[in-house]
Every structure is written in structure tokens, then in C-alpha cells.
Amino acid sequence: MPEIIAAGELLIDLISTEYTDDFRSADTYQRLPGGSPANLAMNLARLGRNVGLVATVGHDDAGGLLIEAVKEAGVDTTRVNRVAEPTTLILVTKSRAVSDFEPYRLADRFITAAQLDIPSGVRIFHTTAFALSKEPARSAILNGMEKASEAGVRLSVDFNYADKIWASDREAGLDTLTKIAAAGGLIKVSEVDFERLFGGAVTDNHAAAQRIMDLGAHLVCLTLGEEGCYVMHQNGAFYLPARKVEVKDTTGAGDAFWSGFLAAHLGGHDWEACARAGRGMAELKLGTVGPLTHKVSLEELLG
């Protein structure tokens, strides 16, 4: 039985094979399985955790390919549904800073309550702002999270807010984040996502994290790209610097970080160890083109 459930987008990423400034400048794109919750689930499985994915894909070749990919990684796919709508596609133009993306939203938004009957033994229920940006998935996931929280499951969210995903509806985004934080959630947000959501740059890491903690969060992890991360929890706060790595692919680095963080948390480690595990997992991803494909030792990440 899964100890962590990740709910949200399972989709096809078409990622430029070279770093460039925009779509017009990119000549070649590579097809890869993607979606933040799916990436996180596959990474957690590679870290030896029992993880299940809640997602919806189309009755098409792309949907079949995606289900096979996550299943081969060791993820429980019994809660992955298929619908008549085509599988969702994201066109990613790779950048060494923040990659540009263009979403073609289709099947991923059709997550239903029937997929969110969370079994006993689940310790963490994770989702993303992307998954929560469209109905009926938003209501289904939020209702599922509410029931899970009442049952003692810890909530987790990567609040990867983007105006083009939420149709610039920051009020709806803030309301959704507040609901998860108020239930004592673990909140991961990048400084870029924070700026998009709150309409201002992060000038003080502590103040930015405190703003989300004040909503009721159990922990806030503010990721700062090549600068590292700032973590605030109920008993304090700390900064963990990044280390120099050769960057081959930034896409999915945030998902890799949070998978390492949550794996260490499930393993009973303290928050600083969780952040170190996240950093180590992100370093592996940054040095790999496409998703990670091999088993990863948590002890190696913490070493």
C-alpha cells in the first residue's frame, strides 16, 4: 500500500534539446513523460518509497506510454484514469534559468472524487498548483485533501503558480493555497512562483516564508534556484546554500528536490537533513538530461 499519494498532472513534455531564449529559436524537441506530481512520484519510487499516483490521461498512445513509464518506475497506477479527451501536452523551451512552457490542457483536469479514495496507511498527500488550477480536478483534489487531513494525513503542495495556468486569477490561487496551508500543509514554493502569486519579488527570505507560515502552514520551503533554499518550520528557520554543479537540464529539478525532501521526512529525518536530501536529489537531476532512471540511495544523498 502507498505511504504517499501524489495527485495531479501526468502529461507529455516536449522539451527543447538545446538551451535557447524562446520557441522560435529552438529547432528540436524531445518527448518525455512529465507532470510535476508524476515526476515526484517516480523519483520517490526510485528512492525506495511506496507511492501511488492519482492522474488522468487520454485513451491514446500518449496516455498508454505515460502509464507504462510511471509503472516501470515502481509507482502504483491503480488510481490513474483514462478519458476520451487527448492526453495533456506541455511544450518546454529549455533555459538555464527558468524554462519557458506552453500548456495544452486536456485530459489532466478530469480527476474525480472516485480516484481520491485514500487508503489507510497513507502518510502524505501531495499535489501541485498546476493540478489545482482547473475544475473538476480542483474541487476533487481539495475535497480529497480535506478528508485525508481529517484522517491525520500530512498535506504537501508544490505551489508552482503561473498566471497562464490560472488565467491570472491570483485570488483563486491564494484561496487555494490558504486552504492547504490552513490544514497544516508542507508548502514548497520557488521564489519565482512566490513573485507570480503575490505580485512582488522576494527581497527577504524570512518575511516571504513567514507570509505563508501565517496562513497556518506546518513548514514552508522557499527554493531559490542556484542560491539554495530557505526553510521555515514551527520551531525555527534555516538557509541551505546550493553547491556548484554542471547543469545539463533544469526541467524537473524542483520535483527532484521535493522528492528527496519528502523521502527523508518519511524516513524520520529532521528538517535540515530533509533539505540536504532535496539538494542532493536536485543535483542528480540537474546533471541528467530528462528524468532520472536509476535507483537512488537516501543515505547517499545525506552523505
Short mmCIF file of the C-alpha atoms (twelve columns), coordinates in Angstrom:
data_MODEL
# 
_entry.id   MODEL 
# 
loop_
_atom_site.group_PDB 
_atom_site.id 
_atom_site.type_symbol 
_atom_site.label_atom_id 
_atom_site.label_alt_id 
_atom_site.label_comp_id 
_atom_site.label_asym_id 
_atom_site.label_seq_id 
_atom_site.Cartn_x 
_atom_site.Cartn_y 
_atom_site.Cartn_z 
_atom_site.pdbx_PDB_model_num 
ATOM 1   C CA . MET A 1   0.000   0.000  0.000   1 
ATOM 2   C CA . PRO A 2   1.281   3.503  -0.776  1 
ATOM 3   C CA . GLU A 3   2.611   5.672  2.051   1 
ATOM 4   C CA . ILE A 4   2.378   8.774  -0.120  1 
ATOM 5   C CA . ILE A 5   -0.172  9.775  -2.763  1 
ATOM 6   C CA . ALA A 6   0.690   12.321 -5.455  1 
ATOM 7   C CA . ALA A 7   -2.324  13.774 -7.258  1 
ATOM 8   C CA . GLY A 8   -2.293  15.848 -10.423 1 
ATOM 9   C CA . GLU A 9   -0.878  16.105 -13.902 1 
ATOM 10  C CA . LEU A 10  0.593   13.198 -15.844 1 
ATOM 11  C CA . LEU A 11  1.455   14.511 -19.290 1 
ATOM 12  C CA . ILE A 12  3.826   14.588 -22.231 1 
ATOM 13  C CA . ASP A 13  6.696   17.078 -22.047 1 
ATOM 14  C CA . LEU A 14  8.136   18.152 -25.377 1 
ATOM 15  C CA . ILE A 15  11.448  19.684 -24.283 1 
ATOM 16  C CA . SER A 16  13.919  21.532 -26.478 1 
ATOM 17  C CA . THR A 17  17.190  19.650 -26.822 1 
ATOM 18  C CA . GLU A 18  19.219  22.867 -26.592 1 
ATOM 19  C CA . TYR A 19  19.111  25.887 -24.302 1 
ATOM 20  C CA . THR A 20  17.616  28.885 -26.033 1 
ATOM 21  C CA . ASP A 21  15.688  32.073 -25.358 1 
ATOM 22  C CA . ASP A 22  12.327  31.236 -26.927 1 
ATOM 23  C CA . PHE A 23  10.331  28.783 -29.044 1 
ATOM 24  C CA . ARG A 24  11.288  30.482 -32.310 1 
ATOM 25  C CA . SER A 25  14.981  29.816 -31.630 1 
ATOM 26  C CA . ALA A 26  14.602  26.093 -30.797 1 
ATOM 27  C CA . ASP A 27  14.828  23.568 -33.631 1 
ATOM 28  C CA . THR A 28  14.431  20.171 -31.965 1 
ATOM 29  C CA . TYR A 29  12.212  18.885 -29.152 1 
ATOM 30  C CA . GLN A 30  12.409  15.599 -27.261 1 
ATOM 31  C CA . ARG A 31  9.355   13.683 -25.980 1 
ATOM 32  C CA . LEU A 32  9.483   12.750 -22.285 1 
ATOM 33  C CA . PRO A 33  6.975   11.658 -19.630 1 
ATOM 34  C CA . GLY A 34  6.243   14.593 -17.350 1 
ATOM 35  C CA . GLY A 35  3.987   16.396 -14.943 1 
ATOM 36  C CA . SER A 36  5.191   17.574 -11.542 1 
ATOM 37  C CA . PRO A 37  3.285   15.027 -9.391  1 
ATOM 38  C CA . ALA A 38  4.285   12.222 -11.763 1 
ATOM 39  C CA . ASN A 39  7.935   13.300 -11.683 1 
ATOM 40  C CA . LEU A 40  7.804   13.455 -7.898  1 
ATOM 41  C CA . ALA A 41  6.145   10.032 -7.665  1 
ATOM 42  C CA . MET A 42  8.716   8.392  -9.946  1 
ATOM 43  C CA . ASN A 43  11.593  9.956  -8.028  1 
ATOM 44  C CA . LEU A 44  10.125  8.813  -4.702  1 
ATOM 45  C CA . ALA A 45  9.832   5.282  -6.075  1 
ATOM 46  C CA . ARG A 46  13.492  5.434  -7.122  1 
ATOM 47  C CA . LEU A 47  14.264  6.454  -3.553  1 
ATOM 48  C CA . GLY A 48  12.568  3.282  -2.318  1 
ATOM 49  C CA . ARG A 49  9.282   4.769  -1.095  1 
ATOM 50  C CA . ASN A 50  5.854   3.245  -1.744  1 
ATOM 51  C CA . VAL A 51  3.982   5.849  -3.777  1 
ATOM 52  C CA . GLY A 52  0.714   5.990  -5.702  1 
ATOM 53  C CA . LEU A 53  -0.280  8.418  -8.438  1 
ATOM 54  C CA . VAL A 54  -3.733  9.938  -8.987  1 
ATOM 55  C CA . ALA A 55  -3.954  11.293 -12.534 1 
ATOM 56  C CA . THR A 56  -5.991  11.230 -15.735 1 
ATOM 57  C CA . VAL A 57  -4.731  10.676 -19.294 1 
ATOM 58  C CA . GLY A 58  -6.379  10.087 -22.637 1 
ATOM 59  C CA . HIS A 59  -7.359  6.881  -24.416 1 
ATOM 60  C CA . ASP A 60  -4.487  7.477  -26.834 1 
ATOM 61  C CA . ASP A 61  -0.934  6.288  -27.450 1 
ATOM 62  C CA . ALA A 62  0.460   9.106  -25.314 1 
ATOM 63  C CA . GLY A 63  -1.681  8.044  -22.364 1 
ATOM 64  C CA . GLY A 64  -0.574  4.446  -22.697 1 
ATOM 65  C CA . LEU A 65  3.081   5.459  -22.902 1 
ATOM 66  C CA . LEU A 66  2.766   7.567  -19.744 1 
ATOM 67  C CA . ILE A 67  1.094   4.848  -17.688 1 
ATOM 68  C CA . GLU A 68  3.817   2.407  -18.730 1 
ATOM 69  C CA . ALA A 69  6.547   4.906  -17.783 1 
ATOM 70  C CA . VAL A 70  5.311   5.557  -14.253 1 
ATOM 71  C CA . LYS A 71  4.539   1.879  -13.683 1 
ATOM 72  C CA . GLU A 72  8.054   0.874  -14.784 1 
ATOM 73  C CA . ALA A 73  9.458   3.372  -12.265 1 
ATOM 74  C CA . GLY A 74  7.675   1.473  -9.497  1 
ATOM 75  C CA . VAL A 75  4.663   3.762  -8.976  1 
ATOM 76  C CA . ASP A 76  1.201   2.369  -8.154  1 
ATOM 77  C CA . THR A 77  -1.029  3.384  -11.099 1 
ATOM 78  C CA . THR A 78  -4.344  1.911  -9.921  1 
ATOM 79  C CA . ARG A 79  -5.705  5.467  -9.459  1 
ATOM 80  C CA . VAL A 80  -4.717  6.655  -12.951 1 
ATOM 81  C CA . ASN A 81  -7.861  7.073  -15.063 1 
ATOM 82  C CA . ARG A 82  -8.356  7.375  -18.832 1 
ATOM 83  C CA . VAL A 83  -10.901 9.592  -20.617 1 
ATOM 84  C CA . ALA A 84  -11.923 10.460 -24.167 1 
ATOM 85  C CA . GLU A 85  -10.037 13.787 -24.103 1 
ATOM 86  C CA . PRO A 86  -6.477  13.660 -25.528 1 
ATOM 87  C CA . THR A 87  -3.535  13.475 -23.153 1 
ATOM 88  C CA . THR A 88  -2.228  16.855 -21.949 1 
ATOM 89  C CA . LEU A 89  0.918   18.244 -23.592 1 
ATOM 90  C CA . ILE A 90  3.451   20.810 -22.356 1 
ATOM 91  C CA . LEU A 91  5.858   22.443 -24.797 1 
ATOM 92  C CA . VAL A 92  9.018   23.347 -22.843 1 
ATOM 93  C CA . THR A 93  11.725  25.607 -24.262 1 
ATOM 94  C CA . LYS A 94  14.719  24.887 -22.072 1 
ATOM 95  C CA . SER A 95  16.513  27.698 -20.263 1 
ATOM 96  C CA . ARG A 96  19.415  27.709 -17.805 1 
ATOM 97  C CA . ALA A 97  17.283  29.917 -15.557 1 
ATOM 98  C CA . VAL A 98  13.501  29.390 -15.748 1 
ATOM 99  C CA . SER A 99  12.324  27.322 -18.698 1 
ATOM 100 C CA . ASP A 100 9.520   28.731 -20.850 1 
ATOM 101 C CA . PHE A 101 6.480   26.488 -21.191 1 
ATOM 102 C CA . GLU A 102 3.233   26.437 -23.145 1 
ATOM 103 C CA . PRO A 103 0.480   24.126 -21.821 1 
ATOM 104 C CA . TYR A 104 -2.143  22.369 -23.907 1 
ATOM 105 C CA . ARG A 105 -4.587  21.368 -21.149 1 
ATOM 106 C CA . LEU A 106 -6.780  18.396 -21.967 1 
ATOM 107 C CA . ALA A 107 -7.248  15.126 -20.046 1 
ATOM 108 C CA . ASP A 108 -5.267  16.039 -16.917 1 
ATOM 109 C CA . ARG A 109 -8.023  18.221 -15.451 1 
ATOM 110 C CA . PHE A 110 -10.569 15.367 -15.313 1 
ATOM 111 C CA . ILE A 111 -9.609  13.997 -11.901 1 
ATOM 112 C CA . THR A 112 -12.681 12.834 -9.979  1 
ATOM 113 C CA . ALA A 113 -13.588 12.074 -6.378  1 
ATOM 114 C CA . ALA A 114 -13.694 8.356  -7.186  1 
ATOM 115 C CA . GLN A 115 -9.927  8.414  -7.778  1 
ATOM 116 C CA . LEU A 116 -9.287  10.005 -4.385  1 
ATOM 117 C CA . ASP A 117 -10.471 7.309  -2.012  1 
ATOM 118 C CA . ILE A 118 -7.280  7.397  0.054   1 
ATOM 119 C CA . PRO A 119 -6.380  4.046  1.674   1 
ATOM 120 C CA . SER A 120 -5.257  3.669  5.264   1 
ATOM 121 C CA . GLY A 121 -1.509  3.812  5.748   1 
ATOM 122 C CA . VAL A 122 -1.008  6.904  3.583   1 
ATOM 123 C CA . ARG A 123 1.134   9.430  5.457   1 
ATOM 124 C CA . ILE A 124 1.442   12.256 2.891   1 
ATOM 125 C CA . PHE A 125 -0.970  13.548 0.240   1 
ATOM 126 C CA . HIS A 126 0.823   15.752 -2.300  1 
ATOM 127 C CA . THR A 127 -0.425  17.898 -5.173  1 
ATOM 128 C CA . THR A 128 0.529   20.985 -7.215  1 
ATOM 129 C CA . ALA A 129 -0.864  24.396 -8.119  1 
ATOM 130 C CA . PHE A 130 -0.945  23.235 -11.747 1 
ATOM 131 C CA . ALA A 131 -3.290  20.378 -10.848 1 
ATOM 132 C CA . LEU A 132 -5.472  22.704 -8.761  1 
ATOM 133 C CA . SER A 133 -5.854  25.345 -11.466 1 
ATOM 134 C CA . LYS A 134 -8.712  23.666 -13.361 1 
ATOM 135 C CA . GLU A 135 -12.071 22.160 -12.500 1 
ATOM 136 C CA . PRO A 136 -13.236 19.491 -11.851 1 
ATOM 137 C CA . ALA A 137 -9.767  18.451 -10.611 1 
ATOM 138 C CA . ARG A 138 -9.506  21.376 -8.169  1 
ATOM 139 C CA . SER A 139 -12.650 20.528 -6.213  1 
ATOM 140 C CA . ALA A 140 -11.968 16.799 -6.277  1 
ATOM 141 C CA . ILE A 141 -8.394  17.182 -5.016  1 
ATOM 142 C CA . LEU A 142 -9.262  19.770 -2.344  1 
ATOM 143 C CA . ASN A 143 -12.123 17.611 -1.052  1 
ATOM 144 C CA . GLY A 144 -9.824  14.595 -1.031  1 
ATOM 145 C CA . MET A 145 -7.161  16.551 0.838   1 
ATOM 146 C CA . GLU A 146 -9.688  17.734 3.412   1 
ATOM 147 C CA . LYS A 147 -10.767 14.160 4.135   1 
ATOM 148 C CA . ALA A 148 -7.151  12.998 4.235   1 
ATOM 149 C CA . SER A 149 -6.195  15.769 6.663   1 
ATOM 150 C CA . GLU A 150 -9.088  14.841 8.949   1 
ATOM 151 C CA . ALA A 151 -7.719  11.284 8.935   1 
ATOM 152 C CA . GLY A 152 -4.294  12.503 10.063  1 
ATOM 153 C CA . VAL A 153 -2.549  12.546 6.681   1 
ATOM 154 C CA . ARG A 154 0.008   15.335 6.220   1 
ATOM 155 C CA . LEU A 155 -0.709  17.539 3.199   1 
ATOM 156 C CA . SER A 156 2.023   18.672 0.793   1 
ATOM 157 C CA . VAL A 157 1.895   21.030 -2.166  1 
ATOM 158 C CA . ASP A 158 4.338   22.411 -4.684  1 
ATOM 159 C CA . PHE A 159 2.589   25.712 -5.294  1 
ATOM 160 C CA . ASN A 160 4.012   26.233 -8.790  1 
ATOM 161 C CA . TYR A 161 1.665   29.104 -9.591  1 
ATOM 162 C CA . ALA A 162 1.719   30.624 -13.080 1 
ATOM 163 C CA . ASP A 163 -0.642  33.259 -14.491 1 
ATOM 164 C CA . LYS A 164 -1.048  31.417 -17.802 1 
ATOM 165 C CA . ILE A 165 -2.249  28.321 -15.923 1 
ATOM 166 C CA . TRP A 166 -4.602  30.180 -13.569 1 
ATOM 167 C CA . ALA A 167 -5.819  32.736 -16.153 1 
ATOM 168 C CA . SER A 168 -4.198  35.439 -13.946 1 
ATOM 169 C CA . ASP A 169 -6.698  34.649 -11.153 1 
ATOM 170 C CA . ARG A 170 -4.371  35.263 -8.192  1 
ATOM 171 C CA . GLU A 171 -7.307  35.466 -5.808  1 
ATOM 172 C CA . ALA A 172 -8.297  31.886 -6.612  1 
ATOM 173 C CA . GLY A 173 -4.674  30.801 -6.313  1 
ATOM 174 C CA . LEU A 174 -4.259  32.443 -2.902  1 
ATOM 175 C CA . ASP A 175 -7.540  30.982 -1.671  1 
ATOM 176 C CA . THR A 176 -6.433  27.505 -2.722  1 
ATOM 177 C CA . LEU A 177 -3.002  27.859 -1.116  1 
ATOM 178 C CA . THR A 178 -4.633  29.143 2.076   1 
ATOM 179 C CA . LYS A 179 -6.872  26.076 2.339   1 
ATOM 180 C CA . ILE A 180 -3.898  23.708 2.149   1 
ATOM 181 C CA . ALA A 181 -1.698  25.791 4.458   1 
ATOM 182 C CA . ALA A 182 -4.522  26.140 6.994   1 
ATOM 183 C CA . ALA A 183 -4.663  22.352 7.259   1 
ATOM 184 C CA . GLY A 184 -1.020  22.358 8.386   1 
ATOM 185 C CA . GLY A 185 0.451   21.573 4.992   1 
ATOM 186 C CA . LEU A 186 4.066   21.324 3.893   1 
ATOM 187 C CA . ILE A 187 4.383   24.148 1.352   1 
ATOM 188 C CA . LYS A 188 7.087   24.251 -1.316  1 
ATOM 189 C CA . VAL A 189 7.238   27.394 -3.423  1 
ATOM 190 C CA . SER A 190 10.002  28.791 -5.594  1 
ATOM 191 C CA . GLU A 191 10.912  32.466 -5.417  1 
ATOM 192 C CA . VAL A 192 9.602   32.801 -8.998  1 
ATOM 193 C CA . ASP A 193 6.274   31.202 -8.071  1 
ATOM 194 C CA . PHE A 194 6.049   33.420 -4.973  1 
ATOM 195 C CA . GLU A 195 6.570   36.525 -7.085  1 
ATOM 196 C CA . ARG A 196 3.894   35.426 -9.566  1 
ATOM 197 C CA . LEU A 197 1.386   34.654 -6.823  1 
ATOM 198 C CA . PHE A 198 1.946   37.628 -4.505  1 
ATOM 199 C CA . GLY A 199 2.851   40.172 -7.174  1 
ATOM 200 C CA . GLY A 200 6.230   41.169 -5.758  1 
ATOM 201 C CA . ALA A 201 9.808   39.915 -5.767  1 
ATOM 202 C CA . VAL A 202 11.274  38.089 -2.773  1 
ATOM 203 C CA . THR A 203 13.539  40.630 -1.082  1 
ATOM 204 C CA . ASP A 204 13.569  38.998 2.361   1 
ATOM 205 C CA . ASN A 205 13.510  35.196 2.531   1 
ATOM 206 C CA . HIS A 206 12.346  35.141 6.137   1 
ATOM 207 C CA . ALA A 207 9.481   37.564 5.503   1 
ATOM 208 C CA . ALA A 208 8.369   35.645 2.397   1 
ATOM 209 C CA . ALA A 209 8.319   32.323 4.232   1 
ATOM 210 C CA . GLN A 210 6.599   33.897 7.231   1 
ATOM 211 C CA . ARG A 211 3.836   35.218 4.972   1 
ATOM 212 C CA . ILE A 212 2.872   31.633 4.094   1 
ATOM 213 C CA . MET A 213 3.500   30.276 7.599   1 
ATOM 214 C CA . ASP A 214 0.983   32.835 8.856   1 
ATOM 215 C CA . LEU A 215 -1.662  31.062 6.750   1 
ATOM 216 C CA . GLY A 216 -1.262  28.043 9.033   1 
ATOM 217 C CA . ALA A 217 1.422   26.016 7.266   1 
ATOM 218 C CA . HIS A 218 3.409   23.398 9.163   1 
ATOM 219 C CA . LEU A 219 6.516   24.142 7.069   1 
ATOM 220 C CA . VAL A 220 7.474   26.421 4.179   1 
ATOM 221 C CA . CYS A 221 10.351  25.654 1.835   1 
ATOM 222 C CA . LEU A 222 11.287  28.604 -0.366  1 
ATOM 223 C CA . THR A 223 13.541  27.378 -3.166  1 
ATOM 224 C CA . LEU A 224 15.979  29.966 -4.520  1 
ATOM 225 C CA . GLY A 225 17.436  28.322 -7.632  1 
ATOM 226 C CA . GLU A 226 21.226  28.468 -7.700  1 
ATOM 227 C CA . GLU A 227 21.188  30.244 -4.324  1 
ATOM 228 C CA . GLY A 228 19.785  27.237 -2.424  1 
ATOM 229 C CA . CYS A 229 16.682  27.175 -0.217  1 
ATOM 230 C CA . TYR A 230 15.226  28.766 2.903   1 
ATOM 231 C CA . VAL A 231 13.133  26.583 5.204   1 
ATOM 232 C CA . MET A 232 10.846  27.807 7.972   1 
ATOM 233 C CA . HIS A 233 9.085   25.433 10.341  1 
ATOM 234 C CA . GLN A 234 7.200   25.737 13.599  1 
ATOM 235 C CA . ASN A 235 10.373  25.662 15.700  1 
ATOM 236 C CA . GLY A 236 12.710  27.847 13.656  1 
ATOM 237 C CA . ALA A 237 14.206  28.515 10.228  1 
ATOM 238 C CA . PHE A 238 17.435  27.897 8.324   1 
ATOM 239 C CA . TYR A 239 19.152  28.545 4.994   1 
ATOM 240 C CA . LEU A 240 20.851  25.821 2.957   1 
ATOM 241 C CA . PRO A 241 23.148  27.049 0.155   1 
ATOM 242 C CA . ALA A 242 23.313  25.333 -3.216  1 
ATOM 243 C CA . ARG A 243 26.506  23.675 -4.426  1 
ATOM 244 C CA . LYS A 244 28.177  24.084 -7.802  1 
ATOM 245 C CA . VAL A 245 27.031  21.522 -10.378 1 
ATOM 246 C CA . GLU A 246 27.244  21.166 -14.136 1 
ATOM 247 C CA . VAL A 247 23.738  21.975 -15.341 1 
ATOM 248 C CA . LYS A 248 22.516  19.789 -18.194 1 
ATOM 249 C CA . ASP A 249 18.741  20.084 -17.697 1 
ATOM 250 C CA . THR A 250 16.779  22.252 -15.241 1 
ATOM 251 C CA . THR A 251 13.346  20.820 -16.056 1 
ATOM 252 C CA . GLY A 252 12.045  18.831 -13.094 1 
ATOM 253 C CA . ALA A 253 14.763  19.947 -10.675 1 
ATOM 254 C CA . GLY A 254 12.172  21.302 -8.254  1 
ATOM 255 C CA . ASP A 255 10.284  17.999 -8.324  1 
ATOM 256 C CA . ALA A 256 13.533  16.151 -7.672  1 
ATOM 257 C CA . PHE A 257 14.314  18.427 -4.732  1 
ATOM 258 C CA . TRP A 258 10.927  17.884 -3.116  1 
ATOM 259 C CA . SER A 259 11.073  14.114 -3.666  1 
ATOM 260 C CA . GLY A 260 14.343  13.971 -1.729  1 
ATOM 261 C CA . PHE A 261 12.904  16.240 0.954   1 
ATOM 262 C CA . LEU A 262 9.761   14.121 1.424   1 
ATOM 263 C CA . ALA A 263 11.665  10.828 1.266   1 
ATOM 264 C CA . ALA A 264 13.880  11.991 4.127   1 
ATOM 265 C CA . HIS A 265 10.831  13.192 6.062   1 
ATOM 266 C CA . LEU A 266 9.160   9.798  5.645   1 
ATOM 267 C CA . GLY A 267 12.407  8.272  6.867   1 
ATOM 268 C CA . GLY A 268 12.168  10.200 10.136  1 
ATOM 269 C CA . HIS A 269 14.954  12.726 9.488   1 
ATOM 270 C CA . ASP A 270 14.937  16.300 10.782  1 
ATOM 271 C CA . TRP A 271 14.157  19.243 8.522   1 
ATOM 272 C CA . GLU A 272 17.789  20.166 7.838   1 
ATOM 273 C CA . ALA A 273 18.516  16.603 6.724   1 
ATOM 274 C CA . CYS A 274 15.394  16.735 4.543   1 
ATOM 275 C CA . ALA A 275 16.730  19.859 2.835   1 
ATOM 276 C CA . ARG A 276 20.131  18.228 2.273   1 
ATOM 277 C CA . ALA A 277 18.443  15.189 0.724   1 
ATOM 278 C CA . GLY A 278 16.430  17.504 -1.503  1 
ATOM 279 C CA . ARG A 279 19.552  19.340 -2.584  1 
ATOM 280 C CA . GLY A 280 21.318  16.083 -3.399  1 
ATOM 281 C CA . MET A 281 18.399  14.810 -5.457  1 
ATOM 282 C CA . ALA A 282 18.160  18.121 -7.343  1 
ATOM 283 C CA . GLU A 283 21.884  17.934 -8.117  1 
ATOM 284 C CA . LEU A 284 21.413  14.494 -9.662  1 
ATOM 285 C CA . LYS A 285 18.562  15.810 -11.803 1 
ATOM 286 C CA . LEU A 286 20.421  18.947 -12.905 1 
ATOM 287 C CA . GLY A 287 23.233  16.731 -14.170 1 
ATOM 288 C CA . THR A 288 20.883  14.466 -16.141 1 
ATOM 289 C CA . VAL A 289 19.085  15.190 -19.421 1 
ATOM 290 C CA . GLY A 290 15.491  14.054 -18.984 1 
ATOM 291 C CA . PRO A 291 14.141  12.214 -15.941 1 
ATOM 292 C CA . LEU A 292 16.282  10.150 -13.614 1 
ATOM 293 C CA . THR A 293 16.111  6.453  -14.485 1 
ATOM 294 C CA . HIS A 294 18.101  4.693  -11.760 1 
ATOM 295 C CA . LYS A 295 17.576  3.803  -8.107  1 
ATOM 296 C CA . VAL A 296 18.855  6.401  -5.642  1 
ATOM 297 C CA . SER A 297 20.040  5.820  -2.065  1 
ATOM 298 C CA . LEU A 298 18.761  8.297  0.525   1 
ATOM 299 C CA . GLU A 299 21.897  7.656  2.579   1 
ATOM 300 C CA . GLU A 300 23.981  8.723  -0.426  1 
ATOM 301 C CA . LEU A 301 22.048  11.997 -0.624  1 
ATOM 302 C CA . LEU A 302 22.547  12.676 3.069   1 
ATOM 303 C CA . GLY A 303 26.255  11.842 2.984   1 
# 
